[in-house]
Amino acid sequence: MIQTYQASKVAGEMSEPIIPSLYEVTIIPPASLVALDVQLLKDEIKSVSGLDAFEKVPALISQTFGPGTRRLFPGVQVDNVINMNMTFNVNLRGDDGTHATNLITLKRMKDLQFNRATGKRGLKRNCVWTTIVTRFNKDGGIWYVATLENCMFGEGGITGLDEVNIESDDAAVLSCEIFSDKNYAEYAATV
């Protein structure tokens, strides 16, 4: 029997949890890009995926030593590269009627890595940035804080960036794949 919304005890008591967001993402752009509004960029991140690497549980791991020599043990396979996907809703018009700085910030970050207009490729030390993801539990407390250093855009760059019409009042939806080869998570102490 399917219980209707009106007959649900949880709905009747209005006991549904209100969860504004389970993630908060802060992007710290490369040092070569100065005077950027990091808070604005944080406010326009719509979704994050690919952080399940920090939530791995032990599994059976096989380790091979040579021909016919193998050892099985419980453990967690760790990969040093995190592949994360992010989607942005970038506001194109600021209070003064001009296009927002976030579009320019993302384009400048991408161009440091590879500028299609000039064909110039940057050095990793000049174009990597840091992404800090705070993940909350359903009670609003911090579950963990993941720090992803040496972040770079994947080979697709930023999807939707070239199609942006700055004359539009609609937000531009941009997405990108981000790789990080230096990362760690700090978990909140359990009480």
Secondary structure, 3 states (H helix, E strand, C coil): CCCCCCCCHHHHCCCCCCCCCCEEEEEECCCCCCCCCHHHHHHCEEEEECHHHHHCCCEEEEEEEECCEEEEEEECCCCCCEEEEEEEEECCCCCCCCCCHHHHHHHHHHHHHEECCCCEECCHHHHCEEEEEEEECCCCCEEEEEEEEEEEEEEEEEECCCCCCCCCCCCEEEEEEEEECEEEEEECCCC
